């Protein structure tokens, strides 16, 4: 499994390289705070949602979850790879590392429709 560091993600975002950032945690954790621009595809929904939410299998995909012990990002990254995505990277340290480094997390407010 290919991995990516916080610094590499920041560099891609700063240089505006096309990057699909995927949080592999359940929606309630995503809504509490996620990496800038991240979309939410829980690890057990990648197979059913990837084609719709990430239609280009050549996309540069970064998958993360809560922290290093959290297995969700590894599971999601493996599923993306199995589905034929070519550039899948796991940000192993995840959201905890991002926040502890002092970087902002985006918060998504729940609506009544959710």
LUMZAKOL-356404 format. One record per residue: residue in one letter; x, z, y of N, C-alpha, C, O, CB in turn. Coordinates in Angstrom, 3 decimals, m for minus. Each point is the difference from the previous one (the first is absolute). Glycine has a CB too. Layout:
N
[atom A,[X,Z,Y],[X,Z,Y],[X,Z,Y],[X,Z,Y],[X,Z,Y]]
...
% end
This chain:
114
[atom X,[0.853,0.000,m1.189],[m0.853,0.000,1.189],[0.894,0.000,1.246],[0.937,0.790,0.113],[m2.799,0.448,m1.357]]
[atom X,[1.550,m2.132,2.161],[0.760,m0.061,1.252],[m0.518,1.079,0.947],[m1.202,0.249,0.087],[1.611,m2.742,m0.376]]
[atom X,[0.522,3.123,0.990],[m0.389,1.040,0.949],[0.402,m0.422,1.414],[0.800,m0.914,0.199],[m0.550,2.697,m1.987]]
[atom X,[m0.835,m1.082,2.762],[0.285,m0.264,1.406],[0.068,1.343,0.720],[m0.729,0.931,m0.342],[m0.424,m3.214,0.265]]
[atom X,[2.016,2.379,1.061],[0.165,1.253,0.741],[m0.842,m0.004,1.273],[m0.488,m1.041,0.441],[2.810,1.274,m1.366]]
[atom X,[m2.479,0.949,1.499],[m0.717,0.140,1.268],[0.650,m0.876,1.062],[m0.689,m0.678,0.762],[0.015,3.032,m1.364]]
[atom X,[2.007,m2.338,0.649],[0.718,m0.793,1.007],[m0.252,m1.497,m0.175],[m0.137,m0.733,0.979],[1.892,2.514,m0.879]]
[atom X,[m1.815,m2.223,m1.345],[m0.263,m1.421,m0.257],[m1.429,m0.376,0.412],[m0.230,m1.086,0.531],[1.884,1.135,m2.436]]
[atom X,[m2.598,0.841,1.660],[m1.390,m0.261,0.422],[m0.054,m0.071,1.524],[m0.603,m0.913,0.563],[m0.318,2.095,m2.621]]
[atom X,[1.557,m0.208,2.724],[0.003,0.013,1.465],[0.615,m1.283,0.556],[m0.511,m0.564,0.968],[0.665,3.072,m1.000]]
[atom X,[0.923,m2.965,m0.565],[0.653,m1.224,0.466],[m0.922,m1.199,m0.162],[m0.086,m0.836,0.899],[2.318,1.799,m1.500]]
[atom X,[m2.924,m1.059,m0.532],[m0.938,m1.113,m0.222],[m1.117,0.033,1.050],[m0.368,m1.035,0.555],[0.878,1.071,m3.041]]
[atom X,[m1.043,1.158,2.753],[m1.088,0.114,0.983],[0.505,m0.331,1.406],[m0.676,m0.700,0.754],[m0.436,2.456,m2.185]]
[atom X,[2.285,m1.259,1.779],[0.568,m0.243,1.335],[0.270,m1.488,0.219],[m0.173,m0.511,1.107],[1.208,2.804,m1.140]]
[atom X,[m0.615,m2.979,m1.016],[0.298,m1.427,0.107],[m1.230,m0.863,m0.260],[0.081,m1.228,m0.027],[2.253,1.716,m0.684]]
[atom X,[m3.470,0.173,0.522],[m1.281,m0.654,m0.225],[0.019,m0.956,m1.192],[m0.630,m1.058,0.028],[0.201,1.268,2.402]]
[atom X,[1.163,0.176,m3.477],[m0.029,m0.768,m1.243],[m1.330,0.290,m0.695],[m0.457,1.142,m0.033],[3.011,m1.073,m0.202]]
[atom X,[m3.163,m1.105,m0.313],[m1.274,0.179,m0.698],[0.199,0.966,m1.161],[0.764,m0.270,m0.927],[m1.524,m2.059,1.582]]
[atom X,[0.067,3.448,m0.589],[0.125,1.049,m1.006],[m1.381,0.582,m0.261],[m0.692,0.404,0.935],[3.072,0.124,m0.217]]
[atom X,[m2.783,m0.482,m1.980],[m1.259,0.634,m0.377],[0.357,1.387,m0.522],[0.657,0.135,m1.032],[m1.811,m2.374,0.474]]
[atom X,[0.714,3.265,1.279],[0.278,1.379,m0.395],[m1.263,0.551,m0.656],[m1.083,m0.031,0.584],[2.786,0.363,1.305]]
[atom X,[m1.546,0.171,m3.109],[m1.141,0.452,m0.790],[0.158,1.472,m0.356],[0.976,0.397,m0.636],[m1.284,m2.716,m0.285]]
[atom X,[m0.668,3.124,1.341],[m0.030,1.404,m0.429],[m0.784,0.063,m1.300],[m1.140,m0.461,m0.069],[1.283,1.336,2.470]]
[atom X,[0.471,m0.302,m3.436],[m0.591,0.024,m1.336],[m0.713,1.313,m0.317],[m0.173,0.353,m1.167],[1.954,m1.915,0.454]]
[atom X,[m2.191,2.276,1.747],[m0.717,1.263,m0.173],[m1.500,m0.215,0.191],[m0.403,m1.020,0.558],[2.426,2.301,0.244]]
[atom X,[m2.860,m0.338,m1.255],[m1.442,m0.097,0.233],[m0.331,m0.053,1.496],[0.783,0.471,0.825],[m1.170,0.768,m2.973]]
[atom X,[m0.769,m1.811,2.498],[m0.370,m0.198,1.405],[0.078,1.234,0.886],[0.377,m0.120,1.165],[m1.819,m1.639,m1.989]]
[atom X,[1.103,2.936,0.319],[0.005,1.195,0.876],[1.406,0.303,0.512],[0.154,0.475,1.126],[m2.115,0.454,m2.397]]
[atom X,[2.982,m1.194,0.469],[1.381,0.234,0.436],[0.438,m1.076,0.993],[0.717,0.279,0.961],[m0.199,0.824,m3.168]]
[atom X,[m0.955,m2.320,1.962],[0.289,m1.110,0.918],[m0.597,0.297,1.376],[0.655,m0.198,1.023],[m0.619,m1.441,m2.957]]
[atom X,[m1.283,2.115,1.953],[m0.681,0.292,1.263],[0.669,1.137,0.752],[m0.025,0.024,1.231],[m2.102,m0.820,m2.238]]
[atom X,[2.723,1.738,0.291],[0.688,1.126,0.642],[1.269,m0.433,0.720],[0.443,0.671,0.932],[m1.372,0.821,m2.682]]
[atom X,[1.509,m2.591,1.332],[1.204,m0.520,0.635],[0.733,m0.956,m0.912],[0.223,0.286,m1.176],[m0.039,1.803,2.494]]
[atom X,[0.194,m3.246,m0.753],[0.716,m1.005,m0.788],[1.041,m0.694,0.871],[m0.037,0.100,1.227],[m1.988,m0.444,m2.696]]
[atom X,[2.938,m0.349,0.834],[1.030,m0.729,0.727],[m0.660,m1.051,0.903],[m1.062,m0.524,m0.338],[2.726,0.907,m1.551]]
[atom X,[m1.050,m0.688,3.021],[m0.577,m0.957,0.943],[m0.313,m1.347,m0.659],[0.858,m0.624,m0.624],[0.404,1.762,2.454]]
[atom X,[m2.506,m1.560,m1.671],[m0.414,m1.302,m0.514],[m0.283,m0.051,m1.484],[m0.322,m1.061,m0.535],[1.632,0.126,2.327]]
[atom X,[m1.193,2.071,m2.467],[m0.206,0.014,m1.455],[m1.457,m0.252,m0.360],[m0.917,0.358,0.739],[2.828,1.230,m0.968]]
[atom X,[m2.097,m2.215,m0.929],[m1.331,m0.129,m0.575],[m0.085,0.971,m1.168],[1.022,0.472,m0.498],[m1.233,m2.919,1.211]]
[atom X,[m0.997,2.743,m1.144],[m0.190,0.972,m1.077],[m0.481,m0.700,m1.261],[m1.096,m0.560,m0.038],[0.576,2.353,1.720]]
[atom X,[1.357,m1.752,m2.714],[m0.415,m0.448,m1.324],[0.460,1.086,m0.975],[1.170,0.035,m0.381],[m1.022,m2.552,0.989]]
[atom X,[m1.066,3.404,m1.014],[0.386,1.040,m0.951],[0.640,m0.626,m1.249],[m0.366,m1.102,m0.409],[m1.504,2.583,1.264]]
[atom X,[2.820,m0.767,m1.446],[0.775,m0.560,m1.121],[m0.866,m0.508,m1.135],[0.375,m0.957,m0.679],[1.437,2.499,1.280]]
[atom X,[m2.969,m0.918,m0.824],[m0.864,m0.424,m1.103],[m0.972,m1.106,0.400],[m0.864,m0.378,m0.792],[1.062,2.668,m0.134]]
[atom X,[m0.067,m2.815,2.151],[m0.862,m1.091,0.456],[0.782,m1.261,0.349],[m0.585,m0.984,0.452],[m0.996,2.690,0.398]]
[atom X,[2.902,m1.686,m1.057],[0.826,m1.158,0.355],[m0.468,m1.242,m0.737],[m0.139,m1.069,0.595],[2.083,2.582,m0.170]]
[atom X,[m2.186,m1.372,m1.716],[m0.396,m1.162,m0.789],[m1.278,m0.653,0.532],[m0.108,m1.226,0.010],[1.193,2.282,m1.993]]
[atom X,[m2.045,m0.251,2.420],[m1.273,m0.556,0.461],[0.007,m0.427,1.467],[m0.815,m0.835,0.391],[m0.278,2.267,m2.070]]
[atom X,[1.990,m0.882,2.499],[m0.040,m0.273,1.436],[1.149,m0.840,0.545],[m0.101,m0.536,1.103],[m1.075,2.649,m0.925]]
[atom X,[2.261,m2.237,m0.930],[1.192,m0.678,0.522],[m0.285,m1.432,0.432],[0.415,m0.401,1.088],[0.965,1.836,m2.565]]
[atom X,[m2.071,m2.209,0.663],[m0.232,m1.417,0.310],[m0.782,m0.166,1.301],[0.217,m0.963,0.736],[m0.189,0.449,m3.188]]
[atom X,[m0.931,1.441,2.737],[m0.796,m0.077,1.224],[0.778,0.495,1.210],[0.001,m0.645,1.048],[m2.058,0.955,m2.413]]
[atom X,[2.727,0.846,1.221],[0.667,0.630,1.139],[1.411,m0.539,0.258],[0.494,0.066,1.126],[m1.837,1.959,m1.603]]
[atom X,[1.979,m2.550,m0.549],[1.343,m0.593,0.141],[m0.010,m1.334,m0.755],[0.581,m0.108,m1.080],[0.568,2.416,1.276]]
[atom X,[m1.814,m3.325,0.376],[m0.186,m1.257,m0.731],[1.282,m0.796,m0.261],[0.062,m0.756,m0.970],[m2.291,0.694,1.983]]
[atom X,[3.237,0.217,m0.181],[1.235,m0.775,m0.147],[0.977,0.749,m0.905],[0.518,1.052,0.375],[m0.850,m2.079,1.917]]
[atom X,[0.582,0.484,m3.479],[0.886,0.672,m0.957],[1.468,m0.071,0.415],[0.855,0.612,m0.640],[m2.490,m1.154,m1.154]]
[atom X,[1.930,m0.200,2.862],[1.364,m0.039,0.536],[0.195,1.020,1.126],[1.082,0.082,0.580],[m0.952,m2.509,m1.196]]
[atom X,[m1.166,3.199,0.923],[0.090,1.011,1.059],[1.081,1.025,m0.332],[0.273,0.290,m1.164],[m2.714,m0.610,1.694]]
[atom X,[3.048,0.859,0.531],[0.952,1.108,m0.135],[m0.852,1.261,m0.023],[m0.552,0.393,1.028],[2.490,m1.628,0.179]]
[atom X,[m2.050,1.872,m2.369],[m0.893,1.145,m0.185],[0.809,1.280,m0.157],[0.890,0.086,m0.846],[m2.611,m1.577,m0.222]]
[atom X,[1.400,2.487,1.896],[0.609,1.330,m0.093],[m1.096,0.965,m0.435],[m1.023,0.128,0.673],[2.773,m0.645,1.137]]
[atom X,[m1.537,1.193,m2.933],[m0.979,0.940,m0.523],[0.574,1.409,0.112],[1.167,0.228,m0.316],[m2.117,m1.976,m1.272]]
[atom X,[0.119,2.695,2.040],[0.460,1.393,0.103],[m1.140,0.936,m0.330],[m1.162,m0.404,m0.042],[2.856,m0.227,1.786]]
[atom X,[m1.349,1.890,m1.978],[m1.018,1.046,m0.161],[0.459,1.251,0.741],[0.610,m0.118,1.063],[m1.327,m0.819,m3.317]]
[atom X,[0.447,2.118,1.734],[0.235,1.228,0.757],[1.475,0.367,0.156],[0.465,0.283,1.105],[m2.654,0.479,m1.922]]
[atom X,[2.921,m0.768,m0.304],[1.393,0.464,0.014],[0.692,m0.454,m1.284],[m0.596,m0.694,m0.823],[m0.023,2.705,2.253]]
[atom X,[1.858,m1.621,m1.591],[0.786,m0.448,m1.148],[m0.642,0.344,m1.350],[m0.012,m0.861,m0.881],[2.029,1.125,2.298]]
[atom X,[m2.558,0.959,m1.631],[m0.592,0.302,m1.312],[m1.307,m0.765,m0.281],[m0.396,m0.127,m1.159],[1.440,2.378,1.341]]
[atom X,[m1.704,m2.751,0.845],[m1.297,m0.676,m0.165],[0.191,m1.309,m0.774],[0.804,m0.838,0.409],[m1.654,1.866,1.755]]
[atom X,[0.129,m1.220,m3.271],[0.172,m1.202,m0.821],[m0.814,m1.211,0.460],[0.209,m1.104,m0.504],[0.240,2.630,m1.363]]
[atom X,[m1.372,m1.341,2.816],[m0.925,m1.077,0.360],[0.687,m1.273,0.468],[m0.417,m1.096,m0.374],[m1.194,2.842,0.974]]
[atom X,[2.667,m1.619,0.221],[0.648,m1.203,0.520],[0.692,m0.773,m1.114],[m0.012,m1.231,0.000],[0.330,2.369,2.205]]
[atom X,[0.276,m0.436,m3.144],[0.658,m0.677,m1.124],[m1.030,m0.754,m0.844],[0.240,m1.138,m0.404],[1.560,2.914,0.369]]
[atom X,[m2.947,m1.142,m0.229],[m1.066,m0.639,m0.772],[m0.521,m1.229,0.744],[m0.158,m1.068,m0.591],[m0.474,3.296,m0.425]]
[atom X,[0.368,m2.071,2.315],[m0.530,m1.117,0.799],[1.001,m1.146,0.078],[m0.375,m1.164,m0.142],[m0.986,2.787,1.480]]
[atom X,[2.632,m1.301,m1.112],[1.027,m1.038,0.089],[0.110,m0.754,m1.316],[0.129,m1.224,m0.006],[1.119,2.588,1.699]]
[atom X,[m1.297,m0.646,m2.801],[0.056,m0.635,m1.315],[m1.195,m0.952,m0.179],[0.155,m1.104,m0.521],[1.054,3.132,m0.422]]
[atom X,[m2.395,m1.594,1.376],[m1.193,m0.841,m0.136],[0.114,m1.248,0.861],[m0.319,m1.096,m0.461],[m1.055,3.131,m0.019]]
[atom X,[1.825,m1.891,1.726],[0.207,m1.180,0.859],[0.949,m0.988,m0.682],[m0.260,m1.203,m0.024],[m0.121,2.613,2.096]]
[atom X,[1.464,m0.901,m2.615],[0.986,m0.858,m0.671],[m0.626,m0.698,m1.203],[0.201,m1.197,m0.207],[1.652,2.720,0.967]]
[atom X,[m2.608,m0.772,m1.546],[m0.673,m0.545,m1.181],[m0.980,m1.109,0.388],[m0.208,m0.949,m0.756],[0.448,3.176,m0.390]]
[atom X,[m0.839,m2.096,2.333],[m0.958,m1.005,0.484],[0.686,m1.245,0.567],[m0.670,m0.962,0.377],[m0.912,2.819,0.122]]
[atom X,[2.910,m1.839,m0.441],[0.724,m1.184,0.437],[0.539,0.037,1.415],[0.501,m1.010,0.495],[m1.906,m0.180,m2.039]]
[atom X,[1.315,2.332,2.206],[0.579,0.118,1.341],[1.520,0.041,m0.153],[0.528,0.715,m0.853],[m2.584,0.528,1.761]]
[atom X,[2.749,m2.012,m0.078],[1.435,m0.201,m0.168],[0.875,0.986,0.775],[1.114,0.306,m0.425],[m1.640,m2.674,0.062]]
[atom X,[0.027,2.866,1.501],[0.813,0.861,0.876],[m0.672,1.354,0.172],[m0.584,0.287,1.045],[1.475,m2.309,0.168]]
[atom X,[m0.805,2.846,m2.241],[m0.642,1.312,0.021],[1.081,1.072,0.052],[0.913,0.018,m0.826],[m2.915,m0.892,m0.470]]
[atom X,[1.889,1.760,2.270],[0.978,1.069,0.199],[m0.716,1.336,0.045],[m1.081,0.118,0.578],[2.613,m1.678,0.674]]
[atom X,[m0.924,2.565,m1.864],[m0.566,1.337,0.032],[0.775,0.853,1.004],[1.224,0.116,m0.070],[m1.973,m0.324,m2.345]]
[atom X,[0.006,0.799,3.349],[0.570,0.986,0.920],[m0.198,1.341,m0.697],[m1.005,0.680,0.206],[0.515,m2.060,1.948]]
[atom X,[1.462,1.747,m2.977],[m0.111,1.140,m0.906],[m0.267,1.309,0.736],[m0.815,0.806,m0.449],[2.343,m1.987,m1.106]]
[atom X,[m0.847,1.399,2.683],[m0.122,1.277,0.717],[m1.355,0.162,0.689],[m0.442,1.123,0.243],[2.906,m1.164,0.100]]
[atom X,[m3.112,m1.057,m0.033],[m1.375,m0.004,0.476],[m0.301,0.668,1.323],[0.870,0.213,0.845],[m1.377,m0.268,m3.148]]
[atom X,[m0.751,0.369,2.438],[m0.551,0.515,1.255],[0.686,1.280,0.468],[0.195,0.193,1.200],[m2.359,m1.222,m1.824]]
[atom X,[2.528,1.897,m0.303],[0.664,1.258,0.369],[1.321,m0.293,0.718],[0.296,0.615,1.024],[m1.364,0.557,m3.002]]
[atom X,[1.850,m2.093,1.455],[1.282,m0.366,0.600],[m0.209,m0.579,1.400],[0.728,0.337,0.934],[0.226,m0.773,m3.227]]
[atom X,[m1.942,m0.427,2.427],[m0.301,m0.640,1.280],[m0.338,1.069,1.048],[0.547,m0.003,1.103],[m1.386,m2.077,m2.306]]
[atom X,[m0.060,2.981,0.845],[m0.440,1.045,0.930],[1.127,0.984,0.322],[0.160,0.402,1.152],[m2.484,m0.631,m2.058]]
[atom X,[3.105,0.618,m0.105],[1.089,0.958,0.226],[1.093,m0.576,0.890],[0.748,0.744,0.634],[m1.241,0.267,m2.853]]
[atom X,[0.583,m2.333,2.263],[0.983,m0.646,0.877],[m0.523,m0.085,1.437],[0.689,m0.483,0.898],[0.176,m0.843,m2.860]]
[atom X,[m2.100,1.806,2.160],[m0.566,0.029,1.344],[m0.755,m1.244,0.412],[m0.276,m0.202,1.183],[2.101,1.678,m0.631]]
[atom X,[m2.165,m2.316,m1.525],[m0.714,m1.233,0.331],[m1.501,0.196,m0.114],[m0.496,0.743,m0.847],[2.448,m2.083,0.051]]
[atom X,[m2.649,0.653,1.671],[m1.450,0.124,0.084],[m0.695,m0.542,m1.243],[0.446,m0.974,m0.606],[m0.263,0.795,3.077]]
[atom X,[m1.268,0.818,m2.832],[m0.912,m0.514,m1.003],[m1.279,m0.392,0.732],[m0.437,0.697,0.915],[1.441,0.753,m2.787]]
[atom X,[m1.599,m2.561,1.468],[m1.278,m0.409,0.576],[m1.105,0.744,m0.730],[0.097,0.261,m1.199],[0.804,m2.554,1.832]]
[atom X,[m1.947,2.631,0.098],[m1.147,0.691,m0.588],[m1.204,m0.920,0.100],[m0.235,m0.632,1.029],[1.162,2.920,m0.416]]
[atom X,[m1.684,m2.353,m1.701],[m1.206,m0.826,m0.039],[m1.211,0.915,m0.005],[m0.160,0.819,m0.905],[1.363,m2.673,m0.334]]
[atom X,[m2.040,1.722,2.227],[m1.206,0.827,0.051],[m1.035,m0.547,m0.981],[m0.178,m1.210,m0.141],[0.632,1.803,2.564]]
[atom X,[m1.127,0.332,m3.090],[m1.056,m0.423,m0.912],[m1.242,m0.352,0.807],[m0.312,0.636,1.006],[1.239,0.823,m2.856]]
[atom X,[m1.621,m2.479,1.387],[m1.268,m0.360,0.622],[m1.123,0.380,m0.960],[0.252,0.297,m1.168],[0.822,m2.203,2.484]]
[atom X,[m2.291,1.895,m0.833],[m1.126,0.373,m0.860],[m0.155,m0.961,m1.170],[m0.492,0.387,m1.060],[m0.644,0.615,3.038]]
[atom X,[1.551,m2.246,m1.793],[m0.127,m0.986,m1.074],[0.943,0.320,m1.156],[m0.227,m0.449,m1.123],[m0.434,m1.280,2.812]]
[atom X,[1.702,2.491,m1.430],[0.948,0.335,m1.060],[m0.545,1.170,m0.727],[0.619,0.481,m0.949],[1.340,m1.354,2.221]]
% end
